[in-house]
Amino acid sequence: DWRVSRPVWIPEKCLRCKRCWLFCPENAIKWTKGHPAWDYSMCKGCMICYEVCPAKAIKTVRDRQ
């Protein structure tokens, strides 16, 4: 696993637009109970979800490896 950073959802900022889910190239985001949920075993840390989020409801944190 080469991921350096991982996305973390900020619920109070989220617009529920689903752009993060739509643009994830690894299909690592599932939409469940009205919000995104990451499968970190599939997430490669590309941070496209972070880049496309219009509300900046995703932050990056250093991954523990």
PDB file of N, CA, C and O in Angstrom:
ATOM      1  N   ASP A   1       0.846  -1.184   0.000  1.00  0.00           N
ATOM      2  CA  ASP A   1       0.000   0.000   0.000  1.00  0.00           C
ATOM      3  C   ASP A   1       0.885   1.239   0.000  1.00  0.00           C
ATOM      4  O   ASP A   1       1.726   1.396   0.885  1.00  0.00           O
ATOM      5  N   TRP A   2       0.711   2.100  -0.957  1.00  0.00           N
ATOM      6  CA  TRP A   2       1.558   3.276  -1.085  1.00  0.00           C
ATOM      7  C   TRP A   2       0.879   4.562  -0.640  1.00  0.00           C
ATOM      8  O   TRP A   2       1.428   5.646  -0.838  1.00  0.00           O
ATOM      9  N   ARG A   3      -0.280   4.465  -0.055  1.00  0.00           N
ATOM     10  CA  ARG A   3      -1.030   5.662   0.367  1.00  0.00           C
ATOM     11  C   ARG A   3      -0.264   6.415   1.458  1.00  0.00           C
ATOM     12  O   ARG A   3       0.182   5.824   2.441  1.00  0.00           O
ATOM     13  N   VAL A   4      -0.121   7.727   1.264  1.00  0.00           N
ATOM     14  CA  VAL A   4       0.529   8.595   2.239  1.00  0.00           C
ATOM     15  C   VAL A   4      -0.516   9.341   3.063  1.00  0.00           C
ATOM     16  O   VAL A   4      -0.370   9.504   4.274  1.00  0.00           O
ATOM     17  N   SER A   5      -1.568   9.790   2.391  1.00  0.00           N
ATOM     18  CA  SER A   5      -2.667  10.499   3.053  1.00  0.00           C
ATOM     19  C   SER A   5      -3.964   9.757   2.793  1.00  0.00           C
ATOM     20  O   SER A   5      -4.086   8.985   1.842  1.00  0.00           O
ATOM     21  N   ARG A   6      -4.930  10.011   3.667  1.00  0.00           N
ATOM     22  CA  ARG A   6      -6.241   9.421   3.457  1.00  0.00           C
ATOM     23  C   ARG A   6      -7.305  10.483   3.687  1.00  0.00           C
ATOM     24  O   ARG A   6      -7.103  11.411   4.470  1.00  0.00           O
ATOM     25  N   PRO A   7      -8.437  10.350   3.007  1.00  0.00           N
ATOM     26  CA  PRO A   7      -9.516  11.319   3.166  1.00  0.00           C
ATOM     27  C   PRO A   7     -10.338  11.037   4.419  1.00  0.00           C
ATOM     28  O   PRO A   7     -10.546   9.886   4.804  1.00  0.00           O
ATOM     29  N   VAL A   8     -10.797  12.110   5.039  1.00  0.00           N
ATOM     30  CA  VAL A   8     -11.683  12.012   6.203  1.00  0.00           C
ATOM     31  C   VAL A   8     -12.844  12.974   5.971  1.00  0.00           C
ATOM     32  O   VAL A   8     -12.642  14.145   5.652  1.00  0.00           O
ATOM     33  N   TRP A   9     -14.043  12.468   6.136  1.00  0.00           N
ATOM     34  CA  TRP A   9     -15.265  13.229   5.899  1.00  0.00           C
ATOM     35  C   TRP A   9     -15.571  14.163   7.057  1.00  0.00           C
ATOM     36  O   TRP A   9     -15.424  13.786   8.219  1.00  0.00           O
ATOM     37  N   ILE A  10     -16.004  15.402   6.739  1.00  0.00           N
ATOM     38  CA  ILE A  10     -16.425  16.391   7.733  1.00  0.00           C
ATOM     39  C   ILE A  10     -17.941  16.561   7.572  1.00  0.00           C
ATOM     40  O   ILE A  10     -18.380  17.328   6.715  1.00  0.00           O
ATOM     41  N   PRO A  11     -18.742  15.865   8.375  1.00  0.00           N
ATOM     42  CA  PRO A  11     -20.200  15.822   8.171  1.00  0.00           C
ATOM     43  C   PRO A  11     -20.886  17.181   8.150  1.00  0.00           C
ATOM     44  O   PRO A  11     -21.788  17.395   7.340  1.00  0.00           O
ATOM     45  N   GLU A  12     -20.487  18.095   9.010  1.00  0.00           N
ATOM     46  CA  GLU A  12     -21.193  19.375   9.099  1.00  0.00           C
ATOM     47  C   GLU A  12     -20.981  20.266   7.875  1.00  0.00           C
ATOM     48  O   GLU A  12     -21.729  21.225   7.683  1.00  0.00           O
ATOM     49  N   LYS A  13     -19.995  19.975   7.055  1.00  0.00           N
ATOM     50  CA  LYS A  13     -19.756  20.752   5.834  1.00  0.00           C
ATOM     51  C   LYS A  13     -20.353  20.108   4.587  1.00  0.00           C
ATOM     52  O   LYS A  13     -20.522  20.778   3.568  1.00  0.00           O
ATOM     53  N   CYS A  14     -20.669  18.840   4.655  1.00  0.00           N
ATOM     54  CA  CYS A  14     -21.074  18.066   3.484  1.00  0.00           C
ATOM     55  C   CYS A  14     -22.413  18.531   2.904  1.00  0.00           C
ATOM     56  O   CYS A  14     -23.386  18.732   3.630  1.00  0.00           O
ATOM     57  N   LEU A  15     -22.438  18.697   1.572  1.00  0.00           N
ATOM     58  CA  LEU A  15     -23.657  19.081   0.857  1.00  0.00           C
ATOM     59  C   LEU A  15     -24.421  17.870   0.338  1.00  0.00           C
ATOM     60  O   LEU A  15     -25.521  18.005  -0.197  1.00  0.00           O
ATOM     61  N   ARG A  16     -23.842  16.701   0.496  1.00  0.00           N
ATOM     62  CA  ARG A  16     -24.402  15.434  -0.014  1.00  0.00           C
ATOM     63  C   ARG A  16     -24.616  15.468  -1.525  1.00  0.00           C
ATOM     64  O   ARG A  16     -25.612  14.957  -2.039  1.00  0.00           O
ATOM     65  N   CYS A  17     -23.669  16.073  -2.219  1.00  0.00           N
ATOM     66  CA  CYS A  17     -23.745  16.189  -3.676  1.00  0.00           C
ATOM     67  C   CYS A  17     -23.256  14.920  -4.383  1.00  0.00           C
ATOM     68  O   CYS A  17     -23.515  14.733  -5.572  1.00  0.00           O
ATOM     69  N   LYS A  18     -22.562  14.064  -3.667  1.00  0.00           N
ATOM     70  CA  LYS A  18     -22.045  12.784  -4.158  1.00  0.00           C
ATOM     71  C   LYS A  18     -20.916  12.909  -5.181  1.00  0.00           C
ATOM     72  O   LYS A  18     -20.606  11.939  -5.873  1.00  0.00           O
ATOM     73  N   ARG A  19     -20.307  14.066  -5.287  1.00  0.00           N
ATOM     74  CA  ARG A  19     -19.185  14.206  -6.219  1.00  0.00           C
ATOM     75  C   ARG A  19     -18.011  13.319  -5.811  1.00  0.00           C
ATOM     76  O   ARG A  19     -17.346  12.742  -6.671  1.00  0.00           O
ATOM     77  N   CYS A  20     -17.755  13.206  -4.539  1.00  0.00           N
ATOM     78  CA  CYS A  20     -16.655  12.347  -4.073  1.00  0.00           C
ATOM     79  C   CYS A  20     -16.867  10.917  -4.554  1.00  0.00           C
ATOM     80  O   CYS A  20     -15.946  10.276  -5.062  1.00  0.00           O
ATOM     81  N   TRP A  21     -18.070  10.436  -4.390  1.00  0.00           N
ATOM     82  CA  TRP A  21     -18.427   9.079  -4.806  1.00  0.00           C
ATOM     83  C   TRP A  21     -18.331   8.921  -6.320  1.00  0.00           C
ATOM     84  O   TRP A  21     -17.814   7.921  -6.818  1.00  0.00           O
ATOM     85  N   LEU A  22     -18.829   9.910  -7.042  1.00  0.00           N
ATOM     86  CA  LEU A  22     -18.858   9.858  -8.498  1.00  0.00           C
ATOM     87  C   LEU A  22     -17.456   9.836  -9.121  1.00  0.00           C
ATOM     88  O   LEU A  22     -17.218   9.121 -10.095  1.00  0.00           O
ATOM     89  N   PHE A  23     -16.539  10.613  -8.561  1.00  0.00           N
ATOM     90  CA  PHE A  23     -15.212  10.754  -9.158  1.00  0.00           C
ATOM     91  C   PHE A  23     -14.152   9.806  -8.603  1.00  0.00           C
ATOM     92  O   PHE A  23     -13.025   9.806  -9.098  1.00  0.00           O
ATOM     93  N   CYS A  24     -14.470   9.013  -7.611  1.00  0.00           N
ATOM     94  CA  CYS A  24     -13.474   8.095  -7.042  1.00  0.00           C
ATOM     95  C   CYS A  24     -13.084   7.034  -8.083  1.00  0.00           C
ATOM     96  O   CYS A  24     -13.929   6.230  -8.478  1.00  0.00           O
ATOM     97  N   PRO A  25     -11.821   7.019  -8.533  1.00  0.00           N
ATOM     98  CA  PRO A  25     -11.414   6.066  -9.567  1.00  0.00           C
ATOM     99  C   PRO A  25     -11.286   4.629  -9.064  1.00  0.00           C
ATOM    100  O   PRO A  25     -11.246   3.697  -9.867  1.00  0.00           O
ATOM    101  N   GLU A  26     -11.223   4.444  -7.773  1.00  0.00           N
ATOM    102  CA  GLU A  26     -11.049   3.109  -7.196  1.00  0.00           C
ATOM    103  C   GLU A  26     -12.345   2.522  -6.651  1.00  0.00           C
ATOM    104  O   GLU A  26     -12.358   1.397  -6.150  1.00  0.00           O
ATOM    105  N   ASN A  27     -13.438   3.281  -6.748  1.00  0.00           N
ATOM    106  CA  ASN A  27     -14.718   2.846  -6.189  1.00  0.00           C
ATOM    107  C   ASN A  27     -14.595   2.532  -4.689  1.00  0.00           C
ATOM    108  O   ASN A  27     -15.188   1.579  -4.184  1.00  0.00           O
ATOM    109  N   ALA A  28     -13.804   3.366  -3.999  1.00  0.00           N
ATOM    110  CA  ALA A  28     -13.538   3.170  -2.572  1.00  0.00           C
ATOM    111  C   ALA A  28     -14.572   3.858  -1.683  1.00  0.00           C
ATOM    112  O   ALA A  28     -14.549   3.702  -0.462  1.00  0.00           O
ATOM    113  N   ILE A  29     -15.480   4.620  -2.298  1.00  0.00           N
ATOM    114  CA  ILE A  29     -16.489   5.338  -1.523  1.00  0.00           C
ATOM    115  C   ILE A  29     -17.856   4.713  -1.790  1.00  0.00           C
ATOM    116  O   ILE A  29     -18.275   4.567  -2.938  1.00  0.00           O
ATOM    117  N   LYS A  30     -18.522   4.357  -0.735  1.00  0.00           N
ATOM    118  CA  LYS A  30     -19.889   3.856  -0.819  1.00  0.00           C
ATOM    119  C   LYS A  30     -20.801   4.922  -0.224  1.00  0.00           C
ATOM    120  O   LYS A  30     -20.425   5.596   0.735  1.00  0.00           O
ATOM    121  N   TRP A  31     -21.966   5.075  -0.773  1.00  0.00           N
ATOM    122  CA  TRP A  31     -22.929   6.037  -0.232  1.00  0.00           C
ATOM    123  C   TRP A  31     -23.893   5.262   0.645  1.00  0.00           C
ATOM    124  O   TRP A  31     -24.684   4.457   0.152  1.00  0.00           O
ATOM    125  N   THR A  32     -23.828   5.503   1.942  1.00  0.00           N
ATOM    126  CA  THR A  32     -24.629   4.734   2.878  1.00  0.00           C
ATOM    127  C   THR A  32     -25.266   5.645   3.928  1.00  0.00           C
ATOM    128  O   THR A  32     -24.596   6.503   4.503  1.00  0.00           O
ATOM    129  N   LYS A  33     -26.526   5.458   4.166  1.00  0.00           N
ATOM    130  CA  LYS A  33     -27.278   6.235   5.168  1.00  0.00           C
ATOM    131  C   LYS A  33     -27.139   7.745   4.944  1.00  0.00           C
ATOM    132  O   LYS A  33     -27.071   8.519   5.899  1.00  0.00           O
ATOM    133  N   GLY A  34     -27.099   8.148   3.682  1.00  0.00           N
ATOM    134  CA  GLY A  34     -27.058   9.565   3.353  1.00  0.00           C
ATOM    135  C   GLY A  34     -25.701  10.229   3.438  1.00  0.00           C
ATOM    136  O   GLY A  34     -25.612  11.457   3.421  1.00  0.00           O
ATOM    137  N   HIS A  35     -24.647   9.446   3.530  1.00  0.00           N
ATOM    138  CA  HIS A  35     -23.311  10.048   3.582  1.00  0.00           C
ATOM    139  C   HIS A  35     -22.265   9.089   3.004  1.00  0.00           C
ATOM    140  O   HIS A  35     -22.507   7.888   2.884  1.00  0.00           O
ATOM    141  N   PRO A  36     -21.097   9.642   2.650  1.00  0.00           N
ATOM    142  CA  PRO A  36     -20.045   8.795   2.094  1.00  0.00           C
ATOM    143  C   PRO A  36     -19.353   7.980   3.181  1.00  0.00           C
ATOM    144  O   PRO A  36     -19.215   8.419   4.323  1.00  0.00           O
ATOM    145  N   ALA A  37     -18.926   6.794   2.796  1.00  0.00           N
ATOM    146  CA  ALA A  37     -18.148   5.935   3.696  1.00  0.00           C
ATOM    147  C   ALA A  37     -17.004   5.348   2.877  1.00  0.00           C
ATOM    148  O   ALA A  37     -17.234   4.723   1.841  1.00  0.00           O
ATOM    149  N   TRP A  38     -15.784   5.547   3.338  1.00  0.00           N
ATOM    150  CA  TRP A  38     -14.611   5.078   2.617  1.00  0.00           C
ATOM    151  C   TRP A  38     -14.241   3.663   3.016  1.00  0.00           C
ATOM    152  O   TRP A  38     -14.292   3.290   4.188  1.00  0.00           O
ATOM    153  N   ASP A  39     -13.873   2.899   2.025  1.00  0.00           N
ATOM    154  CA  ASP A  39     -13.279   1.589   2.248  1.00  0.00           C
ATOM    155  C   ASP A  39     -11.782   1.803   2.072  1.00  0.00           C
ATOM    156  O   ASP A  39     -11.275   1.806   0.951  1.00  0.00           O
ATOM    157  N   TYR A  40     -11.084   1.980   3.178  1.00  0.00           N
ATOM    158  CA  TYR A  40      -9.658   2.310   3.113  1.00  0.00           C
ATOM    159  C   TYR A  40      -8.802   1.168   2.577  1.00  0.00           C
ATOM    160  O   TYR A  40      -7.645   1.384   2.217  1.00  0.00           O
ATOM    161  N   SER A  41      -9.347  -0.031   2.520  1.00  0.00           N
ATOM    162  CA  SER A  41      -8.596  -1.132   1.917  1.00  0.00           C
ATOM    163  C   SER A  41      -8.539  -0.964   0.392  1.00  0.00           C
ATOM    164  O   SER A  41      -7.684  -1.556  -0.267  1.00  0.00           O
ATOM    165  N   MET A  42      -9.443  -0.163  -0.161  1.00  0.00           N
ATOM    166  CA  MET A  42      -9.467   0.097  -1.606  1.00  0.00           C
ATOM    167  C   MET A  42      -8.923   1.485  -1.962  1.00  0.00           C
ATOM    168  O   MET A  42      -8.505   1.713  -3.097  1.00  0.00           O
ATOM    169  N   CYS A  43      -8.928   2.398  -1.013  1.00  0.00           N
ATOM    170  CA  CYS A  43      -8.491   3.776  -1.251  1.00  0.00           C
ATOM    171  C   CYS A  43      -6.986   3.821  -1.472  1.00  0.00           C
ATOM    172  O   CYS A  43      -6.214   3.297  -0.668  1.00  0.00           O
ATOM    173  N   LYS A  44      -6.576   4.454  -2.571  1.00  0.00           N
ATOM    174  CA  LYS A  44      -5.154   4.578  -2.895  1.00  0.00           C
ATOM    175  C   LYS A  44      -4.567   5.926  -2.472  1.00  0.00           C
ATOM    176  O   LYS A  44      -3.375   6.172  -2.653  1.00  0.00           O
ATOM    177  N   GLY A  45      -5.403   6.789  -1.914  1.00  0.00           N
ATOM    178  CA  GLY A  45      -4.915   8.078  -1.439  1.00  0.00           C
ATOM    179  C   GLY A  45      -4.700   9.102  -2.534  1.00  0.00           C
ATOM    180  O   GLY A  45      -3.905  10.026  -2.361  1.00  0.00           O
ATOM    181  N   CYS A  46      -5.384   8.963  -3.650  1.00  0.00           N
ATOM    182  CA  CYS A  46      -5.216   9.907  -4.768  1.00  0.00           C
ATOM    183  C   CYS A  46      -5.773  11.288  -4.435  1.00  0.00           C
ATOM    184  O   CYS A  46      -5.348  12.288  -5.014  1.00  0.00           O
ATOM    185  N   MET A  47      -6.712  11.345  -3.516  1.00  0.00           N
ATOM    186  CA  MET A  47      -7.346  12.562  -3.018  1.00  0.00           C
ATOM    187  C   MET A  47      -8.158  13.313  -4.077  1.00  0.00           C
ATOM    188  O   MET A  47      -8.367  14.520  -3.963  1.00  0.00           O
ATOM    189  N   ILE A  48      -8.608  12.603  -5.095  1.00  0.00           N
ATOM    190  CA  ILE A  48      -9.512  13.209  -6.074  1.00  0.00           C
ATOM    191  C   ILE A  48     -10.800  13.633  -5.379  1.00  0.00           C
ATOM    192  O   ILE A  48     -11.354  14.686  -5.695  1.00  0.00           O
ATOM    193  N   CYS A  49     -11.278  12.834  -4.445  1.00  0.00           N
ATOM    194  CA  CYS A  49     -12.493  13.180  -3.691  1.00  0.00           C
ATOM    195  C   CYS A  49     -12.327  14.530  -3.000  1.00  0.00           C
ATOM    196  O   CYS A  49     -13.247  15.349  -2.997  1.00  0.00           O
ATOM    197  N   TYR A  50     -11.179  14.754  -2.427  1.00  0.00           N
ATOM    198  CA  TYR A  50     -10.860  16.022  -1.756  1.00  0.00           C
ATOM    199  C   TYR A  50     -10.887  17.181  -2.751  1.00  0.00           C
ATOM    200  O   TYR A  50     -11.428  18.247  -2.459  1.00  0.00           O
ATOM    201  N   GLU A  51     -10.305  16.963  -3.917  1.00  0.00           N
ATOM    202  CA  GLU A  51     -10.210  18.003  -4.941  1.00  0.00           C
ATOM    203  C   GLU A  51     -11.571  18.387  -5.524  1.00  0.00           C
ATOM    204  O   GLU A  51     -11.804  19.560  -5.815  1.00  0.00           O
ATOM    205  N   VAL A  52     -12.467  17.423  -5.696  1.00  0.00           N
ATOM    206  CA  VAL A  52     -13.750  17.719  -6.342  1.00  0.00           C
ATOM    207  C   VAL A  52     -14.842  18.176  -5.376  1.00  0.00           C
ATOM    208  O   VAL A  52     -15.912  18.593  -5.821  1.00  0.00           O
ATOM    209  N   CYS A  53     -14.606  18.110  -4.101  1.00  0.00           N
ATOM    210  CA  CYS A  53     -15.628  18.488  -3.114  1.00  0.00           C
ATOM    211  C   CYS A  53     -15.825  20.007  -3.093  1.00  0.00           C
ATOM    212  O   CYS A  53     -14.912  20.739  -2.712  1.00  0.00           O
ATOM    213  N   PRO A  54     -17.009  20.490  -3.498  1.00  0.00           N
ATOM    214  CA  PRO A  54     -17.243  21.939  -3.543  1.00  0.00           C
ATOM    215  C   PRO A  54     -17.347  22.589  -2.159  1.00  0.00           C
ATOM    216  O   PRO A  54     -17.138  23.794  -2.024  1.00  0.00           O
ATOM    217  N   ALA A  55     -17.665  21.802  -1.141  1.00  0.00           N
ATOM    218  CA  ALA A  55     -17.850  22.342   0.210  1.00  0.00           C
ATOM    219  C   ALA A  55     -16.616  22.152   1.091  1.00  0.00           C
ATOM    220  O   ALA A  55     -16.614  22.553   2.254  1.00  0.00           O
ATOM    221  N   LYS A  56     -15.574  21.543   0.540  1.00  0.00           N
ATOM    222  CA  LYS A  56     -14.364  21.221   1.316  1.00  0.00           C
ATOM    223  C   LYS A  56     -14.735  20.409   2.563  1.00  0.00           C
ATOM    224  O   LYS A  56     -14.246  20.665   3.663  1.00  0.00           O
ATOM    225  N   ALA A  57     -15.613  19.427   2.356  1.00  0.00           N
ATOM    226  CA  ALA A  57     -16.099  18.576   3.442  1.00  0.00           C
ATOM    227  C   ALA A  57     -15.241  17.321   3.604  1.00  0.00           C
ATOM    228  O   ALA A  57     -15.621  16.382   4.304  1.00  0.00           O
ATOM    229  N   ILE A  58     -14.091  17.320   2.954  1.00  0.00           N
ATOM    230  CA  ILE A  58     -13.150  16.212   3.089  1.00  0.00           C
ATOM    231  C   ILE A  58     -11.800  16.813   3.432  1.00  0.00           C
ATOM    232  O   ILE A  58     -11.321  17.723   2.755  1.00  0.00           O
ATOM    233  N   LYS A  59     -11.198  16.299   4.482  1.00  0.00           N
ATOM    234  CA  LYS A  59      -9.851  16.749   4.828  1.00  0.00           C
ATOM    235  C   LYS A  59      -8.874  15.606   4.614  1.00  0.00           C
ATOM    236  O   LYS A  59      -9.271  14.445   4.520  1.00  0.00           O
ATOM    237  N   THR A  60      -7.619  15.938   4.538  1.00  0.00           N
ATOM    238  CA  THR A  60      -6.595  14.914   4.383  1.00  0.00           C
ATOM    239  C   THR A  60      -5.861  14.747   5.697  1.00  0.00           C
ATOM    240  O   THR A  60      -5.547  15.723   6.379  1.00  0.00           O
ATOM    241  N   VAL A  61      -5.597  13.526   6.036  1.00  0.00           N
ATOM    242  CA  VAL A  61      -4.784  13.235   7.221  1.00  0.00           C
ATOM    243  C   VAL A  61      -3.682  12.271   6.816  1.00  0.00           C
ATOM    244  O   VAL A  61      -3.855  11.438   5.926  1.00  0.00           O
ATOM    245  N   ARG A  62      -2.576  12.398   7.471  1.00  0.00           N
ATOM    246  CA  ARG A  62      -1.459  11.496   7.196  1.00  0.00           C
ATOM    247  C   ARG A  62      -1.858  10.086   7.610  1.00  0.00           C
ATOM    248  O   ARG A  62      -2.375   9.861   8.705  1.00  0.00           O
ATOM    249  N   ASP A  63      -1.609   9.161   6.721  1.00  0.00           N
ATOM    250  CA  ASP A  63      -1.965   7.765   6.987  1.00  0.00           C
ATOM    251  C   ASP A  63      -0.902   7.126   7.867  1.00  0.00           C
ATOM    252  O   ASP A  63       0.291   7.363   7.682  1.00  0.00           O
ATOM    253  N   ARG A  64      -1.331   6.331   8.807  1.00  0.00           N
ATOM    254  CA  ARG A  64      -0.389   5.612   9.688  1.00  0.00           C
ATOM    255  C   ARG A  64       0.062   4.330   8.996  1.00  0.00           C
ATOM    256  O   ARG A  64      -0.732   3.415   8.777  1.00  0.00           O
ATOM    257  N   GLN A  65       1.305   4.282   8.668  1.00  0.00           N
ATOM    258  CA  GLN A  65       1.860   3.076   8.048  1.00  0.00           C
ATOM    259  C   GLN A  65       3.230   2.805   8.555  1.00  0.00           C
ATOM    260  O   GLN A  65       3.857   1.828   8.145  1.00  0.00           O
TER     261      GLN A  65
END
